[in-house]
């Protein structure tokens, strides 16, 4: 996945793995993916999701993307 903001800042490629599940992007599944970035993302402009077409049932289509911007709190040491 690639994410581009309104200023043209590109983040990616991002590996789409759901930390809560052993398999991700399976047909009929809902996956939660967190993206960490060292640069500030302004207003979102574009999200690109691609797959290589390999594997069984690889002809699935992405139905919905829901995005939430979450600010990370400073880590205490």
mmCIF file of the N, C-alpha and C atoms, coordinates in Angstrom:
data_MODEL
# 
_entry.id   MODEL 
# 
loop_
_atom_site.group_PDB 
_atom_site.id 
_atom_site.type_symbol 
_atom_site.label_atom_id 
_atom_site.label_alt_id 
_atom_site.label_comp_id 
_atom_site.label_asym_id 
_atom_site.label_entity_id 
_atom_site.label_seq_id 
_atom_site.pdbx_PDB_ins_code 
_atom_site.Cartn_x 
_atom_site.Cartn_y 
_atom_site.Cartn_z 
_atom_site.occupancy 
_atom_site.B_iso_or_equiv 
_atom_site.pdbx_formal_charge 
_atom_site.auth_seq_id 
_atom_site.auth_comp_id 
_atom_site.auth_asym_id 
_atom_site.auth_atom_id 
_atom_site.pdbx_PDB_model_num 
ATOM 1   N N  . UNK A 1 1  ? 0.846   -1.161  0.000  1.00 0.00 ? 1  UNK A N  1 
ATOM 2   C CA . UNK A 1 1  ? 0.000   0.000   0.000  1.00 0.00 ? 1  UNK A CA 1 
ATOM 3   C C  . UNK A 1 1  ? 0.898   1.233   0.000  1.00 0.00 ? 1  UNK A C  1 
ATOM 4   N N  . UNK A 1 2  ? 0.445   2.266   -0.702 1.00 0.00 ? 2  UNK A N  1 
ATOM 5   C CA . UNK A 1 2  ? 1.102   3.558   -0.716 1.00 0.00 ? 2  UNK A CA 1 
ATOM 6   C C  . UNK A 1 2  ? 0.087   4.613   -0.299 1.00 0.00 ? 2  UNK A C  1 
ATOM 7   N N  . UNK A 1 3  ? 0.526   5.600   0.479  1.00 0.00 ? 3  UNK A N  1 
ATOM 8   C CA . UNK A 1 3  ? -0.326  6.689   0.938  1.00 0.00 ? 3  UNK A CA 1 
ATOM 9   C C  . UNK A 1 3  ? 0.328   7.993   0.494  1.00 0.00 ? 3  UNK A C  1 
ATOM 10  N N  . UNK A 1 4  ? -0.472  8.882   -0.109 1.00 0.00 ? 4  UNK A N  1 
ATOM 11  C CA . UNK A 1 4  ? 0.023   10.191  -0.538 1.00 0.00 ? 4  UNK A CA 1 
ATOM 12  C C  . UNK A 1 4  ? -0.854  11.265  0.087  1.00 0.00 ? 4  UNK A C  1 
ATOM 13  N N  . UNK A 1 5  ? -0.220  12.299  0.652  1.00 0.00 ? 5  UNK A N  1 
ATOM 14  C CA . UNK A 1 5  ? -1.015  13.385  1.238  1.00 0.00 ? 5  UNK A CA 1 
ATOM 15  C C  . UNK A 1 5  ? -1.173  14.521  0.238  1.00 0.00 ? 5  UNK A C  1 
ATOM 16  N N  . UNK A 1 6  ? -1.903  15.556  0.632  1.00 0.00 ? 6  UNK A N  1 
ATOM 17  C CA . UNK A 1 6  ? -2.205  16.666  -0.273 1.00 0.00 ? 6  UNK A CA 1 
ATOM 18  C C  . UNK A 1 6  ? -0.980  17.488  -0.645 1.00 0.00 ? 6  UNK A C  1 
ATOM 19  N N  . UNK A 1 7  ? 0.120   17.344  0.087  1.00 0.00 ? 7  UNK A N  1 
ATOM 20  C CA . UNK A 1 7  ? 1.366   18.037  -0.244 1.00 0.00 ? 7  UNK A CA 1 
ATOM 21  C C  . UNK A 1 7  ? 2.289   17.184  -1.107 1.00 0.00 ? 7  UNK A C  1 
ATOM 22  N N  . UNK A 1 8  ? 1.848   15.985  -1.478 1.00 0.00 ? 8  UNK A N  1 
ATOM 23  C CA . UNK A 1 8  ? 2.652   15.106  -2.310 1.00 0.00 ? 8  UNK A CA 1 
ATOM 24  C C  . UNK A 1 8  ? 3.594   14.207  -1.542 1.00 0.00 ? 8  UNK A C  1 
ATOM 25  N N  . UNK A 1 9  ? 3.517   14.213  -0.199 1.00 0.00 ? 9  UNK A N  1 
ATOM 26  C CA . UNK A 1 9  ? 4.363   13.337  0.606  1.00 0.00 ? 9  UNK A CA 1 
ATOM 27  C C  . UNK A 1 9  ? 3.881   11.895  0.413  1.00 0.00 ? 9  UNK A C  1 
ATOM 28  N N  . UNK A 1 10 ? 4.791   11.022  -0.012 1.00 0.00 ? 10 UNK A N  1 
ATOM 29  C CA . UNK A 1 10 ? 4.464   9.627   -0.282 1.00 0.00 ? 10 UNK A CA 1 
ATOM 30  C C  . UNK A 1 10 ? 5.040   8.737   0.802  1.00 0.00 ? 10 UNK A C  1 
ATOM 31  N N  . UNK A 1 11 ? 4.230   7.852   1.337  1.00 0.00 ? 11 UNK A N  1 
ATOM 32  C CA . UNK A 1 11 ? 4.686   6.866   2.318  1.00 0.00 ? 11 UNK A CA 1 
ATOM 33  C C  . UNK A 1 11 ? 4.406   5.494   1.725  1.00 0.00 ? 11 UNK A C  1 
ATOM 34  N N  . UNK A 1 12 ? 5.419   4.660   1.691  1.00 0.00 ? 12 UNK A N  1 
ATOM 35  C CA . UNK A 1 12 ? 5.227   3.322   1.187  1.00 0.00 ? 12 UNK A CA 1 
ATOM 36  C C  . UNK A 1 12 ? 6.480   2.825   0.500  1.00 0.00 ? 12 UNK A C  1 
ATOM 37  N N  . UNK A 1 13 ? 6.490   1.579   0.167  1.00 0.00 ? 13 UNK A N  1 
ATOM 38  C CA . UNK A 1 13 ? 5.384   0.640   0.351  1.00 0.00 ? 13 UNK A CA 1 
ATOM 39  C C  . UNK A 1 13 ? 5.199   0.254   1.817  1.00 0.00 ? 13 UNK A C  1 
ATOM 40  N N  . UNK A 1 14 ? 3.958   0.059   2.200  1.00 0.00 ? 14 UNK A N  1 
ATOM 41  C CA . UNK A 1 14 ? 3.591   -0.359  3.549  1.00 0.00 ? 14 UNK A CA 1 
ATOM 42  C C  . UNK A 1 14 ? 3.094   -1.796  3.456  1.00 0.00 ? 14 UNK A C  1 
ATOM 43  N N  . UNK A 1 15 ? 3.658   -2.685  4.270  1.00 0.00 ? 15 UNK A N  1 
ATOM 44  C CA . UNK A 1 15 ? 3.246   -4.085  4.302  1.00 0.00 ? 15 UNK A CA 1 
ATOM 45  C C  . UNK A 1 15 ? 1.911   -4.194  5.035  1.00 0.00 ? 15 UNK A C  1 
ATOM 46  N N  . UNK A 1 16 ? 0.924   -4.756  4.397  1.00 0.00 ? 16 UNK A N  1 
ATOM 47  C CA . UNK A 1 16 ? -0.409  -4.853  4.983  1.00 0.00 ? 16 UNK A CA 1 
ATOM 48  C C  . UNK A 1 16 ? -0.557  -6.140  5.775  1.00 0.00 ? 16 UNK A C  1 
ATOM 49  N N  . UNK A 1 17 ? -0.111  -6.102  7.006  1.00 0.00 ? 17 UNK A N  1 
ATOM 50  C CA . UNK A 1 17 ? -0.248  -7.258  7.888  1.00 0.00 ? 17 UNK A CA 1 
ATOM 51  C C  . UNK A 1 17 ? -1.017  -6.838  9.117  1.00 0.00 ? 17 UNK A C  1 
ATOM 52  N N  . UNK A 1 18 ? -2.014  -7.611  9.463  1.00 0.00 ? 18 UNK A N  1 
ATOM 53  C CA . UNK A 1 18 ? -2.827  -7.364  10.653 1.00 0.00 ? 18 UNK A CA 1 
ATOM 54  C C  . UNK A 1 18 ? -2.149  -8.077  11.818 1.00 0.00 ? 18 UNK A C  1 
ATOM 55  N N  . UNK A 1 19 ? -1.713  -7.327  12.807 1.00 0.00 ? 19 UNK A N  1 
ATOM 56  C CA . UNK A 1 19 ? -0.986  -7.905  13.942 1.00 0.00 ? 19 UNK A CA 1 
ATOM 57  C C  . UNK A 1 19 ? -1.845  -8.862  14.756 1.00 0.00 ? 19 UNK A C  1 
ATOM 58  N N  . UNK A 1 20 ? -3.165  -8.772  14.629 1.00 0.00 ? 20 UNK A N  1 
ATOM 59  C CA . UNK A 1 20 ? -4.064  -9.611  15.417 1.00 0.00 ? 20 UNK A CA 1 
ATOM 60  C C  . UNK A 1 20 ? -4.366  -10.952 14.735 1.00 0.00 ? 20 UNK A C  1 
ATOM 61  N N  . UNK A 1 21 ? -3.990  -11.118 13.463 1.00 0.00 ? 21 UNK A N  1 
ATOM 62  C CA . UNK A 1 21 ? -4.350  -12.322 12.719 1.00 0.00 ? 21 UNK A CA 1 
ATOM 63  C C  . UNK A 1 21 ? -3.126  -12.923 12.033 1.00 0.00 ? 21 UNK A C  1 
ATOM 64  N N  . UNK A 1 22 ? -3.152  -14.239 11.834 1.00 0.00 ? 22 UNK A N  1 
ATOM 65  C CA . UNK A 1 22 ? -2.040  -14.893 11.152 1.00 0.00 ? 22 UNK A CA 1 
ATOM 66  C C  . UNK A 1 22 ? -2.112  -14.677 9.634  1.00 0.00 ? 22 UNK A C  1 
ATOM 67  N N  . UNK A 1 23 ? -3.321  -14.505 9.087  1.00 0.00 ? 23 UNK A N  1 
ATOM 68  C CA . UNK A 1 23 ? -3.491  -14.259 7.655  1.00 0.00 ? 23 UNK A CA 1 
ATOM 69  C C  . UNK A 1 23 ? -4.203  -12.929 7.475  1.00 0.00 ? 23 UNK A C  1 
ATOM 70  N N  . UNK A 1 24 ? -3.753  -12.170 6.489  1.00 0.00 ? 24 UNK A N  1 
ATOM 71  C CA . UNK A 1 24 ? -4.393  -10.892 6.197  1.00 0.00 ? 24 UNK A CA 1 
ATOM 72  C C  . UNK A 1 24 ? -4.847  -10.848 4.753  1.00 0.00 ? 24 UNK A C  1 
ATOM 73  N N  . UNK A 1 25 ? -5.746  -9.955  4.490  1.00 0.00 ? 25 UNK A N  1 
ATOM 74  C CA . UNK A 1 25 ? -6.279  -9.713  3.149  1.00 0.00 ? 25 UNK A CA 1 
ATOM 75  C C  . UNK A 1 25 ? -6.883  -10.975 2.536  1.00 0.00 ? 25 UNK A C  1 
ATOM 76  N N  . UNK A 1 26 ? -7.566  -11.741 3.358  1.00 0.00 ? 26 UNK A N  1 
ATOM 77  C CA . UNK A 1 26 ? -8.287  -12.908 2.869  1.00 0.00 ? 26 UNK A CA 1 
ATOM 78  C C  . UNK A 1 26 ? -9.686  -12.475 2.435  1.00 0.00 ? 26 UNK A C  1 
ATOM 79  N N  . UNK A 1 27 ? -10.256 -13.169 1.472  1.00 0.00 ? 27 UNK A N  1 
ATOM 80  C CA . UNK A 1 27 ? -11.590 -12.841 0.980  1.00 0.00 ? 27 UNK A CA 1 
ATOM 81  C C  . UNK A 1 27 ? -12.593 -12.870 2.126  1.00 0.00 ? 27 UNK A C  1 
ATOM 82  N N  . UNK A 1 28 ? -13.397 -11.808 2.236  1.00 0.00 ? 28 UNK A N  1 
ATOM 83  C CA . UNK A 1 28 ? -14.415 -11.718 3.270  1.00 0.00 ? 28 UNK A CA 1 
ATOM 84  C C  . UNK A 1 28 ? -13.902 -11.259 4.624  1.00 0.00 ? 28 UNK A C  1 
ATOM 85  N N  . UNK A 1 29 ? -12.622 -10.925 4.731  1.00 0.00 ? 29 UNK A N  1 
ATOM 86  C CA . UNK A 1 29 ? -12.065 -10.554 6.025  1.00 0.00 ? 29 UNK A CA 1 
ATOM 87  C C  . UNK A 1 29 ? -12.074 -9.035  6.219  1.00 0.00 ? 29 UNK A C  1 
ATOM 88  N N  . UNK A 1 30 ? -11.934 -8.632  7.480  1.00 0.00 ? 30 UNK A N  1 
ATOM 89  C CA . UNK A 1 30 ? -11.740 -7.229  7.841  1.00 0.00 ? 30 UNK A CA 1 
ATOM 90  C C  . UNK A 1 30 ? -10.381 -7.154  8.523  1.00 0.00 ? 30 UNK A C  1 
ATOM 91  N N  . UNK A 1 31 ? -9.501  -6.327  8.004  1.00 0.00 ? 31 UNK A N  1 
ATOM 92  C CA . UNK A 1 31 ? -8.137  -6.237  8.520  1.00 0.00 ? 31 UNK A CA 1 
ATOM 93  C C  . UNK A 1 31 ? -7.858  -4.831  9.038  1.00 0.00 ? 31 UNK A C  1 
ATOM 94  N N  . UNK A 1 32 ? -7.153  -4.747  10.162 1.00 0.00 ? 32 UNK A N  1 
ATOM 95  C CA . UNK A 1 32 ? -6.751  -3.470  10.740 1.00 0.00 ? 32 UNK A CA 1 
ATOM 96  C C  . UNK A 1 32 ? -5.245  -3.354  10.585 1.00 0.00 ? 32 UNK A C  1 
ATOM 97  N N  . UNK A 1 33 ? -4.809  -2.288  9.940  1.00 0.00 ? 33 UNK A N  1 
ATOM 98  C CA . UNK A 1 33 ? -3.395  -2.078  9.663  1.00 0.00 ? 33 UNK A CA 1 
ATOM 99  C C  . UNK A 1 33 ? -3.004  -0.702  10.191 1.00 0.00 ? 33 UNK A C  1 
ATOM 100 N N  . UNK A 1 34 ? -1.946  -0.654  10.986 1.00 0.00 ? 34 UNK A N  1 
ATOM 101 C CA . UNK A 1 34 ? -1.436  0.613   11.511 1.00 0.00 ? 34 UNK A CA 1 
ATOM 102 C C  . UNK A 1 34 ? -0.223  1.026   10.680 1.00 0.00 ? 34 UNK A C  1 
ATOM 103 N N  . UNK A 1 35 ? -0.179  2.288   10.284 1.00 0.00 ? 35 UNK A N  1 
ATOM 104 C CA . UNK A 1 35 ? 0.950   2.819   9.519  1.00 0.00 ? 35 UNK A CA 1 
ATOM 105 C C  . UNK A 1 35 ? 1.702   3.778   10.419 1.00 0.00 ? 35 UNK A C  1 
ATOM 106 N N  . UNK A 1 36 ? 2.994   3.556   10.573 1.00 0.00 ? 36 UNK A N  1 
ATOM 107 C CA . UNK A 1 36 ? 3.834   4.468   11.331 1.00 0.00 ? 36 UNK A CA 1 
ATOM 108 C C  . UNK A 1 36 ? 4.695   5.247   10.350 1.00 0.00 ? 36 UNK A C  1 
ATOM 109 N N  . UNK A 1 37 ? 4.816   6.541   10.598 1.00 0.00 ? 37 UNK A N  1 
ATOM 110 C CA . UNK A 1 37 ? 5.585   7.383   9.704  1.00 0.00 ? 37 UNK A CA 1 
ATOM 111 C C  . UNK A 1 37 ? 6.413   8.373   10.504 1.00 0.00 ? 37 UNK A C  1 
ATOM 112 N N  . UNK A 1 38 ? 7.589   8.675   9.993  1.00 0.00 ? 38 UNK A N  1 
ATOM 113 C CA . UNK A 1 38 ? 8.433   9.668   10.634 1.00 0.00 ? 38 UNK A CA 1 
ATOM 114 C C  . UNK A 1 38 ? 8.130   11.068  10.117 1.00 0.00 ? 38 UNK A C  1 
ATOM 115 N N  . UNK A 1 39 ? 7.297   11.155  9.076  1.00 0.00 ? 39 UNK A N  1 
ATOM 116 C CA . UNK A 1 39 ? 6.894   12.456  8.537  1.00 0.00 ? 39 UNK A CA 1 
ATOM 117 C C  . UNK A 1 39 ? 5.418   12.690  8.822  1.00 0.00 ? 39 UNK A C  1 
ATOM 118 N N  . UNK A 1 40 ? 5.056   13.958  8.974  1.00 0.00 ? 40 UNK A N  1 
ATOM 119 C CA . UNK A 1 40 ? 3.671   14.329  9.235  1.00 0.00 ? 40 UNK A CA 1 
ATOM 120 C C  . UNK A 1 40 ? 2.859   14.195  7.948  1.00 0.00 ? 40 UNK A C  1 
ATOM 121 N N  . UNK A 1 41 ? 1.724   13.534  8.044  1.00 0.00 ? 41 UNK A N  1 
ATOM 122 C CA . UNK A 1 41 ? 0.826   13.403  6.904  1.00 0.00 ? 41 UNK A CA 1 
ATOM 123 C C  . UNK A 1 41 ? -0.268  14.450  7.069  1.00 0.00 ? 41 UNK A C  1 
ATOM 124 N N  . UNK A 1 42 ? -0.408  15.333  6.062  1.00 0.00 ? 42 UNK A N  1 
ATOM 125 C CA . UNK A 1 42 ? -1.479  16.331  6.107  1.00 0.00 ? 42 UNK A CA 1 
ATOM 126 C C  . UNK A 1 42 ? -2.749  15.686  5.567  1.00 0.00 ? 42 UNK A C  1 
ATOM 127 N N  . UNK A 1 43 ? -3.591  16.429  4.952  1.00 0.00 ? 43 UNK A N  1 
ATOM 128 C CA . UNK A 1 43 ? -4.831  15.873  4.401  1.00 0.00 ? 43 UNK A CA 1 
ATOM 129 C C  . UNK A 1 43 ? -4.519  14.768  3.405  1.00 0.00 ? 43 UNK A C  1 
ATOM 130 N N  . UNK A 1 44 ? -5.177  13.650  3.561  1.00 0.00 ? 44 UNK A N  1 
ATOM 131 C CA . UNK A 1 44 ? -4.951  12.495  2.704  1.00 0.00 ? 44 UNK A CA 1 
ATOM 132 C C  . UNK A 1 44 ? -5.447  12.777  1.296  1.00 0.00 ? 44 UNK A C  1 
ATOM 133 N N  . UNK A 1 45 ? -4.637  12.438  0.320  1.00 0.00 ? 45 UNK A N  1 
ATOM 134 C CA . UNK A 1 45 ? -4.999  12.661  -1.078 1.00 0.00 ? 45 UNK A CA 1 
ATOM 135 C C  . UNK A 1 45 ? -5.284  11.346  -1.805 1.00 0.00 ? 45 UNK A C  1 
ATOM 136 N N  . UNK A 1 46 ? -4.447  10.315  -1.559 1.00 0.00 ? 46 UNK A N  1 
ATOM 137 C CA . UNK A 1 46 ? -4.592  9.076   -2.319 1.00 0.00 ? 46 UNK A CA 1 
ATOM 138 C C  . UNK A 1 46 ? -4.079  7.888   -1.525 1.00 0.00 ? 46 UNK A C  1 
ATOM 139 N N  . UNK A 1 47 ? -4.768  6.747   -1.662 1.00 0.00 ? 47 UNK A N  1 
ATOM 140 C CA . UNK A 1 47 ? -4.332  5.474   -1.103 1.00 0.00 ? 47 UNK A CA 1 
ATOM 141 C C  . UNK A 1 47 ? -4.322  4.467   -2.252 1.00 0.00 ? 47 UNK A C  1 
ATOM 142 N N  . UNK A 1 48 ? -3.190  3.783   -2.445 1.00 0.00 ? 48 UNK A N  1 
ATOM 143 C CA . UNK A 1 48 ? -3.077  2.754   -3.472 1.00 0.00 ? 48 UNK A CA 1 
ATOM 144 C C  . UNK A 1 48 ? -2.841  1.407   -2.796 1.00 0.00 ? 48 UNK A C  1 
ATOM 145 N N  . UNK A 1 49 ? -3.680  0.433   -3.110 1.00 0.00 ? 49 UNK A N  1 
ATOM 146 C CA . UNK A 1 49 ? -3.525  -0.923  -2.589 1.00 0.00 ? 49 UNK A CA 1 
ATOM 147 C C  . UNK A 1 49 ? -3.358  -1.844  -3.790 1.00 0.00 ? 49 UNK A C  1 
ATOM 148 N N  . UNK A 1 50 ? -2.302  -2.648  -3.757 1.00 0.00 ? 50 UNK A N  1 
ATOM 149 C CA . UNK A 1 50 ? -2.006  -3.549  -4.875 1.00 0.00 ? 50 UNK A CA 1 
ATOM 150 C C  . UNK A 1 50 ? -1.718  -4.942  -4.339 1.00 0.00 ? 50 UNK A C  1 
ATOM 151 N N  . UNK A 1 51 ? -1.896  -5.943  -5.192 1.00 0.00 ? 51 UNK A N  1 
ATOM 152 C CA . UNK A 1 51 ? -1.427  -7.290  -4.871 1.00 0.00 ? 51 UNK A CA 1 
ATOM 153 C C  . UNK A 1 51 ? -0.860  -7.902  -6.143 1.00 0.00 ? 51 UNK A C  1 
ATOM 154 N N  . UNK A 1 52 ? -0.066  -8.941  -5.973 1.00 0.00 ? 52 UNK A N  1 
ATOM 155 C CA . UNK A 1 52 ? 0.654   -9.502  -7.115 1.00 0.00 ? 52 UNK A CA 1 
ATOM 156 C C  . UNK A 1 52 ? -0.142  -10.542 -7.899 1.00 0.00 ? 52 UNK A C  1 
ATOM 157 N N  . UNK A 1 53 ? -1.364  -10.846 -7.477 1.00 0.00 ? 53 UNK A N  1 
ATOM 158 C CA . UNK A 1 53 ? -2.202  -11.774 -8.221 1.00 0.00 ? 53 UNK A CA 1 
ATOM 159 C C  . UNK A 1 53 ? -1.857  -13.239 -8.019 1.00 0.00 ? 53 UNK A C  1 
ATOM 160 N N  . UNK A 1 54 ? -0.973  -13.543 -7.077 1.00 0.00 ? 54 UNK A N  1 
ATOM 161 C CA . UNK A 1 54 ? -0.612  -14.940 -6.853 1.00 0.00 ? 54 UNK A CA 1 
ATOM 162 C C  . UNK A 1 54 ? -1.496  -15.559 -5.781 1.00 0.00 ? 54 UNK A C  1 
ATOM 163 N N  . UNK A 1 55 ? -1.516  -16.863 -5.727 1.00 0.00 ? 55 UNK A N  1 
ATOM 164 C CA . UNK A 1 55 ? -2.261  -17.582 -4.700 1.00 0.00 ? 55 UNK A CA 1 
ATOM 165 C C  . UNK A 1 55 ? -3.684  -17.910 -5.124 1.00 0.00 ? 55 UNK A C  1 
ATOM 166 N N  . UNK A 1 56 ? -4.297  -18.786 -4.344 1.00 0.00 ? 56 UNK A N  1 
ATOM 167 C CA . UNK A 1 56 ? -5.667  -19.201 -4.620 1.00 0.00 ? 56 UNK A CA 1 
ATOM 168 C C  . UNK A 1 56 ? -6.625  -18.029 -4.398 1.00 0.00 ? 56 UNK A C  1 
ATOM 169 N N  . UNK A 1 57 ? -7.636  -17.942 -5.237 1.00 0.00 ? 57 UNK A N  1 
ATOM 170 C CA . UNK A 1 57 ? -8.672  -16.898 -5.141 1.00 0.00 ? 57 UNK A CA 1 
ATOM 171 C C  . UNK A 1 57 ? -8.075  -15.489 -5.169 1.00 0.00 ? 57 UNK A C  1 
ATOM 172 N N  . UNK A 1 58 ? -7.046  -15.300 -5.969 1.00 0.00 ? 58 UNK A N  1 
ATOM 173 C CA . UNK A 1 58 ? -6.360  -14.008 -6.010 1.00 0.00 ? 58 UNK A CA 1 
ATOM 174 C C  . UNK A 1 58 ? -7.139  -12.946 -6.784 1.00 0.00 ? 58 UNK A C  1 
ATOM 175 N N  . UNK A 1 59 ? -8.311  -13.287 -7.270 1.00 0.00 ? 59 UNK A N  1 
ATOM 176 C CA . UNK A 1 59 ? -9.091  -12.323 -8.042 1.00 0.00 ? 59 UNK A CA 1 
ATOM 177 C C  . UNK A 1 59 ? -10.069 -11.529 -7.173 1.00 0.00 ? 59 UNK A C  1 
ATOM 178 N N  . UNK A 1 60 ? -9.829  -11.485 -5.863 1.00 0.00 ? 60 UNK A N  1 
ATOM 179 C CA . UNK A 1 60 ? -10.704 -10.729 -4.969 1.00 0.00 ? 60 UNK A CA 1 
ATOM 180 C C  . UNK A 1 60 ? -10.556 -9.236  -5.242 1.00 0.00 ? 60 UNK A C  1 
ATOM 181 N N  . UNK A 1 61 ? -11.560 -8.491  -4.830 1.00 0.00 ? 61 UNK A N  1 
ATOM 182 C CA . UNK A 1 61 ? -11.519 -7.042  -4.986 1.00 0.00 ? 61 UNK A CA 1 
ATOM 183 C C  . UNK A 1 61 ? -11.707 -6.365  -3.640 1.00 0.00 ? 61 UNK A C  1 
ATOM 184 N N  . UNK A 1 62 ? -11.053 -5.260  -3.464 1.00 0.00 ? 62 UNK A N  1 
ATOM 185 C CA . UNK A 1 62 ? -11.153 -4.490  -2.233 1.00 0.00 ? 62 UNK A CA 1 
ATOM 186 C C  . UNK A 1 62 ? -12.468 -3.726  -2.242 1.00 0.00 ? 62 UNK A C  1 
ATOM 187 N N  . UNK A 1 63 ? -13.243 -3.868  -1.181 1.00 0.00 ? 63 UNK A N  1 
ATOM 188 C CA . UNK A 1 63 ? -14.561 -3.238  -1.130 1.00 0.00 ? 63 UNK A CA 1 
ATOM 189 C C  . UNK A 1 63 ? -14.511 -1.875  -0.446 1.00 0.00 ? 63 UNK A C  1 
ATOM 190 N N  . UNK A 1 64 ? -13.876 -1.780  0.710  1.00 0.00 ? 64 UNK A N  1 
ATOM 191 C CA . UNK A 1 64 ? -13.906 -0.557  1.503  1.00 0.00 ? 64 UNK A CA 1 
ATOM 192 C C  . UNK A 1 64 ? -12.574 -0.329  2.207  1.00 0.00 ? 64 UNK A C  1 
ATOM 193 N N  . UNK A 1 65 ? -12.190 0.943   2.304  1.00 0.00 ? 65 UNK A N  1 
ATOM 194 C CA . UNK A 1 65 ? -11.052 1.352   3.129  1.00 0.00 ? 65 UNK A CA 1 
ATOM 195 C C  . UNK A 1 65 ? -11.575 2.399   4.096  1.00 0.00 ? 65 UNK A C  1 
ATOM 196 N N  . UNK A 1 66 ? -11.333 2.193   5.386  1.00 0.00 ? 66 UNK A N  1 
ATOM 197 C CA . UNK A 1 66 ? -11.690 3.184   6.407  1.00 0.00 ? 66 UNK A CA 1 
ATOM 198 C C  . UNK A 1 66 ? -10.404 3.674   7.032  1.00 0.00 ? 66 UNK A C  1 
ATOM 199 N N  . UNK A 1 67 ? -10.227 4.979   7.064  1.00 0.00 ? 67 UNK A N  1 
ATOM 200 C CA . UNK A 1 67 ? -8.986  5.560   7.574  1.00 0.00 ? 67 UNK A CA 1 
ATOM 201 C C  . UNK A 1 67 ? -9.249  6.392   8.819  1.00 0.00 ? 67 UNK A C  1 
ATOM 202 N N  . UNK A 1 68 ? -8.330  6.281   9.775  1.00 0.00 ? 68 UNK A N  1 
ATOM 203 C CA . UNK A 1 68 ? -8.375  7.097   10.984 1.00 0.00 ? 68 UNK A CA 1 
ATOM 204 C C  . UNK A 1 68 ? -6.973  7.598   11.256 1.00 0.00 ? 68 UNK A C  1 
ATOM 205 N N  . UNK A 1 69 ? -6.861  8.886   11.549 1.00 0.00 ? 69 UNK A N  1 
ATOM 206 C CA . UNK A 1 69 ? -5.561  9.452   11.890 1.00 0.00 ? 69 UNK A CA 1 
ATOM 207 C C  . UNK A 1 69 ? -5.409  9.399   13.405 1.00 0.00 ? 69 UNK A C  1 
ATOM 208 N N  . UNK A 1 70 ? -4.340  8.765   13.848 1.00 0.00 ? 70 UNK A N  1 
ATOM 209 C CA . UNK A 1 70 ? -4.085  8.596   15.279 1.00 0.00 ? 70 UNK A CA 1 
ATOM 210 C C  . UNK A 1 70 ? -2.731  9.197   15.579 1.00 0.00 ? 70 UNK A C  1 
ATOM 211 N N  . UNK A 1 71 ? -2.689  10.076  16.555 1.00 0.00 ? 71 UNK A N  1 
ATOM 212 C CA . UNK A 1 71 ? -1.403  10.641  16.978 1.00 0.00 ? 71 UNK A CA 1 
ATOM 213 C C  . UNK A 1 71 ? -0.794  9.727   18.022 1.00 0.00 ? 71 UNK A C  1 
ATOM 214 N N  . UNK A 1 72 ? 0.473   9.448   17.876 1.00 0.00 ? 72 UNK A N  1 
ATOM 215 C CA . UNK A 1 72 ? 1.183   8.605   18.826 1.00 0.00 ? 72 UNK A CA 1 
ATOM 216 C C  . UNK A 1 72 ? 1.644   9.451   20.004 1.00 0.00 ? 72 UNK A C  1 
ATOM 217 N N  . UNK A 1 73 ? 1.406   8.961   21.169 1.00 0.00 ? 73 UNK A N  1 
ATOM 218 C CA . UNK A 1 73 ? 1.857   9.652   22.383 1.00 0.00 ? 73 UNK A CA 1 
ATOM 219 C C  . UNK A 1 73 ? 3.338   9.369   22.602 1.00 0.00 ? 73 UNK A C  1 
ATOM 220 N N  . UNK A 1 74 ? 4.068   10.315  23.200 1.00 0.00 ? 74 UNK A N  1 
ATOM 221 C CA . UNK A 1 74 ? 5.503   10.089  23.460 1.00 0.00 ? 74 UNK A CA 1 
ATOM 222 C C  . UNK A 1 74 ? 5.710   8.861   24.346 1.00 0.00 ? 74 UNK A C  1 
ATOM 223 N N  . UNK A 1 75 ? 6.767   8.117   24.069 1.00 0.00 ? 75 UNK A N  1 
ATOM 224 C CA . UNK A 1 75 ? 7.107   6.949   24.850 1.00 0.00 ? 75 UNK A CA 1 
ATOM 225 C C  . UNK A 1 75 ? 7.881   7.374   26.093 1.00 0.00 ? 75 UNK A C  1 
ATOM 226 N N  . UNK A 1 76 ? 7.486   6.843   27.248 1.00 0.00 ? 76 UNK A N  1 
ATOM 227 C CA . UNK A 1 76 ? 8.205   7.153   28.479 1.00 0.00 ? 76 UNK A CA 1 
ATOM 228 C C  . UNK A 1 76 ? 9.220   6.056   28.746 1.00 0.00 ? 76 UNK A C  1 
ATOM 229 N N  . UNK A 1 77 ? 10.409  6.450   29.130 1.00 0.00 ? 77 UNK A N  1 
ATOM 230 C CA . UNK A 1 77 ? 11.479  5.486   29.402 1.00 0.00 ? 77 UNK A CA 1 
ATOM 231 C C  . UNK A 1 77 ? 11.820  5.535   30.867 1.00 0.00 ? 77 UNK A C  1 
# 
